[in-house]
Amino acid sequence: MAAFLLGSSAYLLNGTWHQRWANPAGNAVLVLGAGCVRGAARSLRMKTVKRWHLLAAPVLTGILSALDNPSVNNWSGGPYFLLSMSVMIALAAWELWRRRSGHHGAEVPMAVISGIVAVFYLFRCAAFILDGAGGSIFRTYFGSAVTTLLTITLLIVVSFSIAALSAEQSTQALRVRASHDGLTGLLNRAAFLNLLDDRLGRRRGAGSFGSLVMADLDHFKAVNDRNGHAAGDAALNAFASACRNSVRSNDLVGRYGGEEFILFLPGATPRQAARLTEQISVTMKNSDGAPLLPTISYGIAPVSAGGDALKAAIASADAALYEAKARGRNQAVLAAALEPMHDRKT
C-alpha cells in the first residue's frame, strides 16, 4: 500500500523540473507495489519471493522509463510499465487461485478481482501501443479515473483479505505447534491420544479396531553418550522419517516421550502391524547415517472400541515392548500372548 501511495504521489511532480526523475521512479515504485501484492499472495502458501524476483521488474521499468525522455514525456516507459503491472498482478491472481483448494474460499474472489485488474492492465497496454496516451479509446476506457477505481478496489479487497487469511494462517500454525513435536514434526503425546480417543469414540460396536504399536530406540542413551545429542536428535528424526515413509495416510504416528514413539494402524491386524514395523526398521537402516542409528524394539497390541480400550491397549503394547527389550531388543512382540513377531538380529 505504501508503494502504491508513493508511486502515485510521484506523478504529482509531472510538469515540474522534478518530472525527469519522479516519473521513472513512480513507475518503478508502482510495479514494486504490484510485486508486493504477489509476494503477499505467495506467502499464504508458505512460499517466499526471492529478492531479485521482487526487484527485477521495478528496476527494469525504472531504467526503461528513464531512457524514454521523462523530462517531457508524462508517459515515459508506458508500455513496459503497463505490461509489468499486468504480469505482477496476474502472478498474484495465480498464487491466490492455487491456494483456494482445501480452504474457506476467500481466495477465489481475491483471485478473480486480481485477474480482472491484470487483464485491464494488459488491455491498457495494448490500447496505449495502438492508440497512444492521447487517443480517444485510451482516455475513455483506460484513463486515470477508471485505473484509480480498479486499483483502489484491488488494494482494499486484497489487503483486508490477506490480513484476514494471515491471521487464520497464524492461528493454524499455533495449533500445529501445540499439537506436534518440535523436533520430529510428529504428533505429540497429548494430540495423538486425543485424536485416537476421538476416533474410538466415533466408532460404533465392539470388536477389533486396529493395532497399536509402541516403539523404542534401543540403547538410545549410548548414542547420546558416544556421539553427542546431535546424533541422538538425528536418530529420532531418522525414525520419524522412516515412519512417515512407511505408514498409510490414515495411520497416526506420535512421539510418546523421549525415544519412545506410538503408532495407531486402523484396520490392521497385529501381524500386519508387525510387517509394517519391519518395513520401518529396514527404511531407517537404509537411511543416511545408518552406522550411527540404533535398532528399534516394538510392542504390538490390538485396539478395541469402547470403554477403557485405549488405556488397556497402551498398557498391553507397553508390556510387549518391555518384553521385546528383555528378549534382546531389535524385534517386535505381540501383547496378546507376548509372542515374538519377528527378530531382526543378523
ABEGO torsion letter per residue (X at the ends): XAAAAAAAAAAAABGBAAAAAAAAAAAAAAAAAAAAAAAAAAAAAGBBBBAAAAAAAAAAAAAAAAAAGAAABAABGAAAAAAAAAAAAAAAAAAAAAAABGBAGAAAAAAAAAAAAAAAAAAAAAAAAAAEAABAAAAAAABAAAAAAAAAAAAAAAAAAAAAAAAAAAAAAAAAAAABBAAAGBBBAAAAAAAAAAAAAABBEBEBAEBBBBBBBBGAAAAAAAAEAAAAAAAAAAAAAAAAAABBAABBBBBAEEABBBBBBBGBBAAAAAAAAAAAAAAAAABBGAAABBBBBBBBBBBBBEEAAAAAAAAAAAAAAAAAAAAGEGBBBBAAAGBBABBABX
